[in-house]
Amino acid sequence: MLTPWFDMMSSITMVAPSPDWFTGFYNVRPIDDNSMVWLESFEIATYPWDAGTETGDNYGISNPAEDPKAPILRLTKDTVPDNGVLLNSDGTEVLPMATWTCTLKANSCADHDNVKICNSVGKVRKTKKATKRNKKASKRTKTCNTRYMGRRLRDYCPDTCGMCSMKV
């Protein structure tokens, strides 16, 4: 789960069967730089990497170990195996290995350090039980003024969430 405190994501996956190829991405921050709100959906194309632990030039599972181990490297048109596997039809560029599609999940609110975070449309829970003393106050509309990276938290959570401007 992404929150204003943990706003980057990374993922990696092996390519099977293959000698030791993998693909993934790291430190992607799915926040629009202009509006500073979460992207509702996005795609990331990722390219092949070679872990340098096995030899092989095609998709297969019985590859001999690389001896000595080679450095991890991104496979480019100049570093793919000689047979041209992973290249486009004219051999000029490496094709993406995967396309990661990310979409905000509806109804996914969470409570972090007594600050409610909401990824998308969803119901919000109270973080504190009402006592006799604050029962009257809890009937008023509350507005979230917590700040993160110099901006109000509610700026990260648009009206569709309803978490930062609500009745509790």
Secondary structure, DSSP 8 states (H G I E B T S, - for coil): ---SSS--EEEEEE-SSSSSEEEEEEEE--B-TTT-SB-SEEEEEE--EE-SSB--SSS-S---B-SS----EE--TTTS-TT-TTB-TTSSSB--SEEEEEE--TT-EEEETTEEEESSS-----SS---TTTTTGGGSEEE---EETTEEHHHHS-TTT-SSEEE-
